């Protein structure tokens, strides 16, 4: 039948029973409408092929194949197909109220490992059902994963799914032949790009790519255009997830890399095999050390601890310096006994003026030097402002560079930070950070020597996730001379650190 040329609008009824109410999504092939089935009086989704494509027999063949293939599938994690229409070409589907995984990632950038594993596992279960029915999805991506308001996950849009060929059953052209690639560049398997054989392992690769993005905040391959992104995977595997974000568990890192193997024979042989691997992976999203994040409540012009402390510390320090000068003069004049007394005193005091007793009270540790840390960028993040994070004045601050958006920062680098030199190895028990930023995250590293790159600092000793403005106190137990405050999420276009205080013994 010749496709209807009347423009679709709200209130149009198609198929004699489906009344269109409002468009809810649109893609390269079709527009999805929220509609009402007037016979069964229930809400449905109607996917209508774009009019200019409905005139192409090949597109129509692919579109109808979607309906036939998907209608064979019955699984709680697969969007159900109810009916079809040929004027206009349309598929009537289950309506899922909620959001897509694409929406979720756009809002949150990346997900905790446990949440990412749960989502990937549900996708695998849906795909395994499809694979057993002889169907390869071919376009697994965040936009095709629906998260219902009730918390259920459903895989949608088998729009380029292709029933596995059996002898004599399929005389339609191979729609994924070289030069006619269909799918989304970020998630295509290498064999889809090169025109190789498509099977269940093709979907395994796509799930690996989606899981990679959930964990790292970006797709495994990037490029200037879709062709560059698609062909990048032909040259080898992507950067490991743990190289992008160090908080990814090592075992999960291995699973993702196996799913993303360039050679299909090196991947999980099925979606169920990937699911089993994910279920056996221990995932712990708790911080490596207890983190206490508190929002500062300020009444009037209440000074911070550091500010009030320095108000008496500076005068006291001046008095101490005068006393030391007088004492030194006395030592030089008073002879060997006086010098021995002074040496005994020095032995009980370490650099920075703190008592040497390891079991002494927790106190502020002196920072003898500090520097900005930007190993993955241009090696500089406003170094001239670093002293402002240590001057005891919350009105001044060290700020990172400004990025076009929070997502752009996460797409460019793992983080930026400050290195604090305590002058000597110390028992560090607490780091207090003051910032006006909302929703920021950080990792704290402590080491005996500063690293050139973030990997050189080893595992973080504490992690802060999604903290708010004001003072955030990070509790930890570590020993070392250098403290790295590594900001992994700015919470905004730039990060402003008003004060950084290190406490310990």
N, C-alpha and C positions, 0 to 999 in steps of 0.2 A: 504494500500500500504506500502511496506517496505521502511523505511526512507532512503534517499540518504546517502551514506557513503562518498561521495566526500567532501573534506574539503571546507568550504565556504571561498571565498576570494573576493577581490575587483573586480568588473566587472561581477561576477556571476549573471545570470538571473534566477529567480525562478518564478514559476507560469506562465511562458510564457511571463511575462511583467514587472516584478519588478527587476531592475538592482541594485545590492548592490554596494554602494559606499564607506562607511566607518563605522566601528562599533562605536557607540556612548555611549553604556552602556551595562553592563553585570551583571546578578544576578545569584541566585542559580539555576534558572530554564531555563533561556534563555539569548540570546544576542540580543540587539536591534541595528539594522543597519539603517543608513541613506540611502535611496534608491530613485530611480526615477521610477515613473510609466510611462513606455514608450508609453503606449496607450493614456493616458490623459495628458502626459507631465507635470506632477506635482511632487513635492517632497513628499515623504511619509516616514514613519518609519515602518520597518519590524522587528517583534519580532520572532526570530527563536529559537525553543526549542533545548536545548543542545542534541547532538546526542546520548549520553549515556542514556538520559532520554527518548528519543523518542522510545526506545525499550521496555519501560515499559508501558503496556496498561493502567494502572491506571493514570500515569502521562499524557499520551496522552488524556485520558478521561477528566481529569481536564483542560488541556490546551484547548481542543475543547469547553468545557463548557464555558470557559472564552470568547471565540469568540461569541458563541451563545448568552450568557447573555449580554455582553457589546454592541453587535450590536443592541440590543433592546432599548438602551438608546440614547436619543437625547436631549442634554442640552448644552448650551454654555460653561459650566464649567466642562464638561466631555470630555475626549479625544475620538474622533469618531473612530469607527472601520469600515474599508472599505471592507476588503476581507480576505480570508484565503487561505492557501496552505497546501497540505498534503505531498509534497515531495520537500523540507523537511517540517516538521510541522511548520507552521508559521502563524502569524496574521499580516495583513497589517493595519496600523493605521495612523491617522492624525499625521503629524510631527509638533511638537511645538518647535520653536526656542527660546531658553532662558536658564533658569537654574532651578534647583530644589530648593525647600525650604530647603532641606538638605544642598545644597551648600551655601545658604544664611545664615543659622545658623552657619555653619562652619566658615564663614568669619566674621560674626558679633556677634556671641555668643548668644545674645538675642535681641529682637526687642522692640521698644516702644509699650506701651499698645494699642494705637489706631491702629497701623499697625497690631499687632497680632490679635486684634478683627476683623479687616477687612478681614484678611486671613481666620480665623476660620469661619467667617460668610459665605464666599464664598464656603468653603468646605461643610458646612452644607447644602447650597442650592443644591449643586451637589448631595450630599448623599440623600437628601429628594426625588429628582427625581428618584434615583435608588431604594429607598425603596418603592416608589409608584409602581414601576415596579416589585416589589417582589424580589429585589436583595439586599443582604447585602455585602458590600465590603470586610470586614474582615481583611484588611491589610492597613488601613489608617496610613500613616507615612509620614514624611517630604520628603523622597525620591520619594514618589508617588504623590507629589503635584508639579506641574510644573508652573513656573512663566514666562510667555512669555515676549519677548522683548518689546511688546506693552503694557505690564502692565496687561494682563488678566491672571487669574488663571484657571488651569484645573487639575482635578483629574484623575490620570491614573492608569493603571495596576489593573484591576479586576481579577488578576491572580489566586486568591483563592476565588473569589466571588462565591457564591453558591445561585442559584435561590431558593427562599423560597419553601419548599416542599408542594405539595398538594397531596392528596390521589392518589396513583398509578402512579404518574408522574415521580418519580425519583427512579430508582432501582440501582443507583450507590452507592458504599459504602460512608459513612460519612467520609470525608477526615479530619475532625477535631476531630475525636474520641480520647479518652485517648491514649497517646503513639504515636499519629500521628499528633501532634499539628503543624499547619502551621500558619505563620504570623511572625511578628517581636517582639521579647521578650519585648522591651521597651514599646510597645503600645498595647499589648494584654489585653483584658478584662479578669477579673477573671473567667468568665464562659468559655472562650476559653481555659484556663489553666486546669480547673477542668472537662471539658467535658460536661458543662451544655448547656442549650438551647441558640441558637444564634438567635438574631433578631436585629432590628434597634438600640436598646440600646447598643448593642455591638460596633457599629460604633460611637455612642455618647461618649462612654468611650474613644475610640481612639482619637477622636477630642479633648476631654479634656486633654489627655496626650500630644498631639501635642501643644495645646495652653499653657499648663504648661511649656513645653520646650521653646516655643517662649518667654514667659514672664520671665523665671528664668535662662535660659541658660543651663539647664540640664533636663534630663528626670525625671519624678516623682519617679522612683525606679531605684536603681543601685545595682550592685552585681559583684561577681568575674567572673560569667559566665552567659550565657543566661538562664540556668535553674534557677539559683538563682534570677535573675532579674524577670523572669516570675512568680515564686512562691511567691515572696515578696508581691505581691498585694493580696494574699489570706489571709494575716494576718491583714489587715486593710488598712485605707487610707494613702496616703503619707503625708509628711510634707507640711503644707499649703504654697502656693506661697509667701504670705507676710512674712512668717518666713524665706524664702530663700532670698527674695529681698523686702525690705520694701517699695519700690516705687510702687508696685502693688496695684491698687485701691482696697479698701475693698470689694466693690460690685462685682468686677471682681473675687476677691479671692473666694467669696462664690459661684459664678457660676462655676468656675473650679472645686471646691471641690464637688459640686453636680454632675457634669458630671462624676467625678471619684469615685462616690460611689461604694463600693464593691457590694452591693445589687442592681441589675438592677432596682428593683421597686423604689429605692430612687433616681434614675437618671432622667434626662429629658426623657420623654417617646418617643420622636422622635427628629430627626435632626432639624425639623422646630421649635420645642419647645426650643431647645438650641439656635437656630438662633434668635428667638424672645427675649429670655433672654439677649443675647448679644447686641441686638439693643436697649434694654431699659437701658443698663448700661452706665452711664456717664463716659466718658474716657477723661481725660485732661492730655496731655503729657507735658504741660508747667511746668517749674520749680516752686517750692513753693515760691520762691522769685526771683526777677530779677537777672539774671546772666550775667555779662559782661566778656566775654573771649577775651583777646587780646594777640596776638603773639608779643613778644618783638622783636624789630628791633635794633640790636646792631651795632654801627659804631665805629670801633676801640675798645678801652677798656673803653667804657662808663660805669661808675659805676651805680649801681642800687640806688633807693631812700634810701633804708635801709643802704646801704654801705656809701653813702655820708652823711647821717644824723649822723651815728655813728662816722664819721671822726671828726665832731665838738662836738658831744654829750659827748664823753669820756673826752676830756679836760675840757669841761664845767662842767661835773660832778665832776671832781677832784677839780676845783675851788670852786664849791658849797660845797663840803665836808669840805674843809678848812674853808670856811666861817661859816658853821654850827658849826664846832668845836670851833672856836673863839667865836661865839655867845653863845654857851652853857657855855663856861667858864665865859663869861660876866654875863649870867643869874645866875649861881651859886654864883657869887660874888655880883651881882647888886641888889639882893633882890626881894621882892614880885612883884613890879611893872613890872620889866623886865620879871619875870616868867609869869605873866598874858599876856604880849605881845606875848610871845612865844606860850602859849596855844591857843591864838586867831589865830595865824598863822597856827598851826597844825590843828585846826578845819576846816580851809579852804583848806587843802590838804589831799587827801586820800592816802592810801598805793600805792606805785608805783610812787609817785611824780607827779600825774596828778591833775589839778584843780578840785575841787569837783562840780563846777557848771554843772548841767545836760545839759544846753543849750549851753555849750561852744563849741569851734571848735573841729572838728574831729582830732585826733592825734594818734600816735602809742601808743598802750597799752603795758605796761611792762608784760612780761611773767615771773612769778617768779619760775615756775617749769614746766617740761614737761616730758612725758613718752610715750613709745610706747604702742599700743593697739592691741592685737591679741586674742580676746576672743574665737575664733573658731579654733585656731591652738594650737601651743605649748606654748602660752602665752608670746612669745618673738619674736620681729622683730628688731634685732640689736639695743638693748637699749643703747649700748655704743656710737652709732652714733647720737642719738637724739640731743645732743647739736649742731651738725653741721647744723641743720635746723634753728638755732636761732642765729648763730654767725655773721651774716652780711656779710659772705664771700661766694659768689656763687661758689667758687672753691671747697668748701666742701659740703657734703650733707648727710642726713639720707637716707638710702636705705632699702627697704623691702628685705625679703628673695628672692632668685631666684627660680623660678618655671620652670618646663620643658617647659611649653608653657603658653601663656595667657589663653587658654581654661582650662588648668589644674588648674590654680589659681581659675578661676570662678567655676570650679567643686568641689573645696575643701572648699571654704569659701565665705562669702558675701563680705569681704573686710578686710583691715588692716588700721591702722591709728596712729595718734598722738593725745594725750590729752594735751592741753595747759591750764595751771592754771594761771589766771590773778591776783590771790591774793585777789580779792574782786569782788563783783557783779558789772558788768559794762554794759553800753549800747554799744553793739557791732554793728558796721555799715558796716564793710568791713573786708574781709580776702584776703590777697594777697599771692598766692602760686607761687613759681618759680621752674620749672622743665624742664629738656631736653626731657621728654617723649612726644610721639605723640599719640593722640587718647585716652587719659586717662579720667576717670570719677570719681566724688567724691560727697559726701554728707557732708554738714556742720551741726553739731548739737551744740546747746548752752544750758547749763543746770546749775542749782545752785549747783548740786553735781554730781560727776562722776558716771556713771553706770558700773556695772560689765559686762554686755552683751550689745550688740547693741540695743536690744529691750528696755533696761532700759533708753536709752537716749531719747526716744520718737521720734516724727516725725522730720525729718531734717528741718532746716529753710531755706536752699538753696541747690540747686543741680547743679553740673557742669557735662555736658555730652560731651564726645568726644573732649576735649580741646587739644590744641597743645603745643609745647615747648615755653619757655619764661615765662613771668609773666601773670598769670590769676587773675584778680580782681573779687571777688565775693561780690556783694552788698547784704546786708541783714539788717534787723531791729530785734534785739533780745537782751535780757538782761539775764545775768548770769555770773557766775564766771569761768566756764569751757567751753572750745571750743574743740570739737572733729572734726578733719579733717579725714574723713572716706573715704579711697580710695576704690572705688567699681570696678574699672577696671584699671589695671596697664598700659594698652596700650602696654605692652611689657612683658618680662619674669620677670622683677622686676620694682619697682617704685623708682625714685630718687627725693627726695625733697631737693632742694638746700637752699631754704629760705621759712619761714612761718612768715608772719607779720599780726598782728591783729590791726585794727584801730577802734576807737570809742570815747566815752566820759566818 
